[in-house]
Amino acid sequence: MIADKRIVVTGGAGFLGSFLCGQLEAAGAGELFIPRRADYDLTEQDAVRQLYADANPDLVIHLAAEVGGIGANRSNPGRYFYANMAMGLHLIEEARRQRLEKFVQVGTVCAYPKFAPVPFREEDLWNGYPEETNAPYGVAKKSLLVMLQAYRQQYGLNGIYLLPVNLYGPRDNFDLETSHVIPALIRKFITARDENAPEVAAWGTGSASREFLYVEDAARAIVSATEMFNGDQPVNVGTSHEITIRELVELIAKLTRYEGNVVWDTTKPDGQPRRKLDTTKAAQLFDFEAGTALEEGLTKTIGWWENHQ
């Protein structure tokens, strides 16, 4: 499905996209087309039609999203719903019109119900409402699964849907206003270490748990699914290992060599209580298992930020 194909990768210049494009090239992709926001506003139907006309793709891998951590989600619920819904809506509709060979939609773990049984299984995706702080983003992304399944049934569009857990790694977004937890903590601890600050503030109680997937592993999973998987069911992509935020904070403090205190701001939300995926289907359907342990991946990410900050 990849060799010599013309592939559009939305979000291809971003965090995950930059690693994915490298792996697609290594797998023999014929031509990669990475739409830039300045040239194609993917929330507009006319821009998406122009993208398909210019790129004439065989495959589309849709990574582009407007997303951030808990704070950014709380500040932008309307925008995050509209932008993510509109991008997917127009891209999938135009894929149908163009009789695209395959459409790969990368969803989000935020689509799962707030109190889904742990580990999260794909069958539980609809058994409740997502955690409130990121529900608009999660619901918008989950709606695209329904659209792909409906378009497969009515039009024969080969669309697949992947559910990656929280990603991290080099080239991540380290902006404290919009970043996710790992890059935010790395930046806070390194800044505090370098400035000899006596304490660092962390959000919530630290009791919530998360699962994290190293970005290069995520890219490899997408390549494998693009090559091998053609089913209509959503598939989790992760490590199936969770860690509490408190344990994560302690680990990053150790790896960044910060020796001050951590102060927990309990006025801030914890977010979803737990996140841990059942990754059985990814192993069965496209032979994916994560290969990077959390401490190894954090060490690489910290090293990258220290060299690029």
N, C-alpha and C positions, 0 to 999 in steps of 0.2 A: 504493500500500500504506500510505500514511501519512495522507493527507488525511481529516480527520473521524474517524479511528480512535481507539479507546480503547487506550492503550498502557501496559503495565506496564514500568517500567525498574528492574530490581533494581540496587542500587548507584547509583541516580540522584542521590543526595545526595553522592556521592563525587567523586573527582578527575575521572576521565573522564566520569562520569555527569552532572556539573553542566554540562559543555560540550555533551554529547549532548542533554540535555533542551532546552537553548536552541535547538539547531539543529532538533530535532523540532518545537518550537513554530513556528519560522520556516517550516518546511515544511508547516504547516497541520494538525498533529495535533489531533484533536478534544479529547482529554483525556489527561493524563499522570497515572499513579498511581505514586508512589514509595514502596515499602514501607520502613518504618523497622524497624531491628533490635529496638527495644523493643516493637514491635507484632507483628512476624512473625519468628520464628526459622526461617529458610528451611532449616535442617538438619532440621527436624521436619515430617513429612508432614502432620499436622493443621493446622499453621500455613500451609503452602503451599495446602492446600485452602481454608482460610479466606480467604487472599489472593485466590484466583481467584473465590470467591463474592462478596467485597466489591468487587473491581475489575471483574469481568465483562469481561476484556480481549478485544480482537480480535487484538492482537499482544503478544508478550513479548520484550523484549530483556534478556538475562541478562548483566549485567556484574559482579554482586556476587561477591567473592572474598575469601578470607583469604590474604594474600600479603605478602611483604617481600623484602628483599635477601638476599644469601648468608647473613649471620649469622642472620637471622630464620628462614630455611629450615632451617638446620642445627639450630636450637633447637626447632623445632616440626614435624618431619616427619610425625608421626602426626596432629596436629591439622589440618595443611594438607591432608593426603590426605582425611581424613574430611570436613571441612567443605566442601571444594570438590566432592568426589564426591557428598555427600548433597544439597547445594543443587541441583545440576544434575539429579540422579536424580529428586527429587521434583517439580521444576518441569517437566521434560519429560514425566514420567508424567501429571501433571495436565493438561498441554497436550493430550495424547492423549485423556484422558477428556472434556475440555471441547470437543474438536474445534476447537482454536484455528486461526485462519487462518494464522499464521506464528510460528515461534519462531527467534529469532536468538541463537546462542550465541557469545560472545566467548571464544576460547581463549587460548593463550599460546605464545610462541616457545620457552618452556622445555620444550615437548613434543617438540622435535626431538632426534634422537640427538646424543650428545656430539660425535661425529666425523662429522657429516653433511657431505657434499661442499658446498663453498661456491661460489656462493650456494645457500642452502637452497631446494630445490624441494619442492612439496607431495608429489610422488611419493616422496620420501625419508623421509617422516614415520615410517615403521615400520621403517626399515632400521638399527635399533640402539637402545640404551638411552639415556635422557637423562643429562645431566651429573648426577653423584651428589648434589651439594648441593641441587638443586631437583627431583630426580626424583619424589618423592612428589606434589608439586604438579603437575608436568608430566604425569605418568601419569594422575592424577585428571581433569585437564582433557581429556586426549586420549581417555579412556574415554567422555566425553560425545559425541565425534564418532561413535564406534561406535554409541552408543545412538540418536543422531539418524538415522544411516543405517539402522539396523535398524527404527526406528519409521516411517521413510518407506516402507521396503519392505513392512512388514506392515500398517501402519495408515494410510498416506497422509499422515502428518504432514509439513507443509512446514517443515522445520528446516534452517537454514543455519549454517555454522561458519566463523568468521573467525580468523585467526592473526596478531594484531598483534605487532610487535616491541616492544622496550622503549619505554615512553612517558615523556615528561617535559613540564613546563610549569608555568604558574601554578596554584596551589591543590594542588600535589603534596604528598605526605607528606614532611615535613622532619625527622621524628623519627629521630635517629641510630641508634636501636635497631632500627627496622623499615623504614627508607627504602631506596630503590634508590640507585644510584651517583650520579646527577646531583644530586638534592637534597641528599644527604649531603655531597658535595664542595662545593657552593655554600655550605651552612651552615658547614662547617669553615673554608673560606677567608675568608668574610666575618667570622666570629668571630675568626679569627686576625689578620686585618687590623685590626679594630677594637680588639683587645687588644694589638697589636704583638707577637704571638707569633713567635718566630724560626723555627718550623717547623710543618709540617702532616704528619700521617701518612696515607699512602695504602695500601690493601690490595694484597697480591700483588706481582707483578713489573712490572706495567704492560704486559706483552706481549700479553695477551688483547685481542681486538677486539670491539666492539659496534656495533650499528646502533640509532639512536634516532629516534623519530617524535614530532613535536610534537602535543600533545594535541588541539588544534583540528582538525588534519588527520585524526587518528584518528576523531574524532567525525563528521567529514564522510564518511569512508569507511563508517562504520556506517550512516549515513543513506542513502547511495547504494546500499549492498548491500541494505538493507531494501526499498528501492523497486524495485530492478532485478534482483536475483539470486535465483534459486530452485533452484539446483542442489544436488547431494548432496556435491560434493567440497569439501574445505577450501580456503580461499583466503588466501594471505599478504597482510598489510597492512603496508607499510613504505615506506622511501625507496630501498632498494637501495644505500645508501652506508654503509661501515663506517669506524670510527676506533679506533685502539688506546686502551686506557685511559691509557697514558702521554701520548699526544697530547691526550686529553680533559682530563686533569689540567692540563697546560700551558695549554690554551685557557681553562679556567675560572679558573685563577690569573690569567691576563692580564685576562680580562673583569671579575674582581672586584677588580683592582688590588692583588693580594697580592704582596709583594716578598720574602717569606721563602723558606725552603728546603722542599722536599718530601722526606720520608723514606719509603722503601718498606718496609713490613712484610712481608717474604717468608715469615713464618710463617703468614700468612693466605692462603687459596686464591684463585686467579685465576678460578675458575669455568670455564665452557665456553670452549675456546680461541678460537673465532671465532663471530661471528654476523653474517650478512648474508643477506638474503632476495632471492629472485627474485620480483619483484612483477609479472611479466608478466600473470598471470591477472586480478589486480585491475583492471588497465587495460583488459583485453579484456572482462571480464564485467560490470563496473559502472563503468567509465570513471573509475577513481580513480588519481590521481597526487599525491604529496605536494607541497605548495607552500611549505613553510617550511624554509629552510636552517638547519643546526645552529647556526651562530653567531648568527643572527637569533633563533632560538627560545631559545637560552641567555640572550641579552641580555634578552629579555622576562621570562624566568623569574627571573633575578637581580634585575631591577627589582622584580618582584612581591614577592620575599622581603624585600628591603630595606625595602619599604613595610609589610610585614605581620608581620615577625618579632617 
